[in-house]
């Protein structure tokens, strides 16, 4: 799992490229969270209630935010033995909130976790009342480090999960009780952001080597071809939106426009590059709004060597932004 910590510490840089449409939009503020040490990572959106959910790595909880910027704990710190919260995803059809819960040697938490072995579970909550509906894991007879990172849900209700230690993709089939391996793409490391095409036939996954396009039915995969000179990496959060991918690259949020066949990136534009501090993830909302964490401080605010969050007076309030996406067509 050192690879996960190293990824958090690496600064992101992108060199000039061709076919880039620089259109840095003016973003709006959804909420300013005064818990400076929240250290959020995952984001989800519920179209029925118009709520945004944010998961906390450090506080081991999930926050719910309404459209007026008011927020409260949806799942309280350490409730249900929840560990650090990473990926979140709303299955609005089934009224579920899915959350990845991970713990490990170098991840600081409050309340602290005594057992610092690397383990991960998948939590399922009722969106209406916040009740815990289930906790899912891999085969308990297999002893190995597991580091779930992000997730997405198919139209049929299957949960696909990226795992960043062993570089695998896992699946929890709808109605199943055990998470099993779906695919291990040899040669690709630090699998992270994950999202579906609109028809759930193609799975997009970010890796250190580039963006993967996976045929869900056949499990065949390839790297998205780019028509510009810079490989679009590293990428954390990933969302599919109108034939494009919204990608978080720490200090900026980009939109990669795809070809009609979804097998190549034909152009890209900057959605936001204004004072971002480890912008980890975001999610598409109603009416083309995009909600995202602007300053998780997951690098700048954490001392992973000492396994602690830095003093509160050195941290900032957590800014949750929203940006109205425009269907810009590539040149």
C-alpha angles and dihedrals in degrees: 000000000000084000090065092051092046090051090053090052097047115099117226123233130175125194125218115285138188124245090034117147106204104206106149102187125211107253127213127221117246097177143350109212112206095204096101093186096052092109094193123200115165130056133192137172130213111207093195096059097020089232125149118215124207125188124212123221094192103034094043093225145103124239126206119211125192127208091266091060094253113142139187139167112282089180116017124229111292093352114157086012088288113178126201109327117229122156121026130188135176119219096197094179090063096029094241136140113206120200133186113223118195136170133185149153099280101035112103116214140181113236087037121236115227096201106064099182115129109262137147137196137179119234126200122201135185107245094212101056105006094243116159108246101179149338119219134191143165125273106308091212091066109082112200140116111279124192113180111191117171139358146195135192126230125220089259092054099256114146118222117196133190117221116200105193101057094021098238139138116228132195136208105198115219107272094012125122102208132061112229135185114272103176140352107199102205114223096024121104139194097020106201130144116049134182142155132238112245093267094046090236096113126049118203118204130178121224137168088260097051143283115320125213111203126191100223096207098048099025090226113145142187139175115263109252114237123210091203131070103251123074106232098241157167096033130175115178118030131190132176116228128169099326093323141088124234107212132188116217101175101253096034143028116223136190116216113202112214132209119257089260091051092230101110143034110240101179142342142207138196116253096181135356099154115126096319118169110196097327096198110177147350142180138220114250136185122304093019095297116150118205121199148159109258100187116017090161086210089146106025095041101046132072101204093180091060092032094232142112114246121253115292093241089062093053131080133225110270112255120208110194135194126204128190106230120216122206095242112179119222119252 
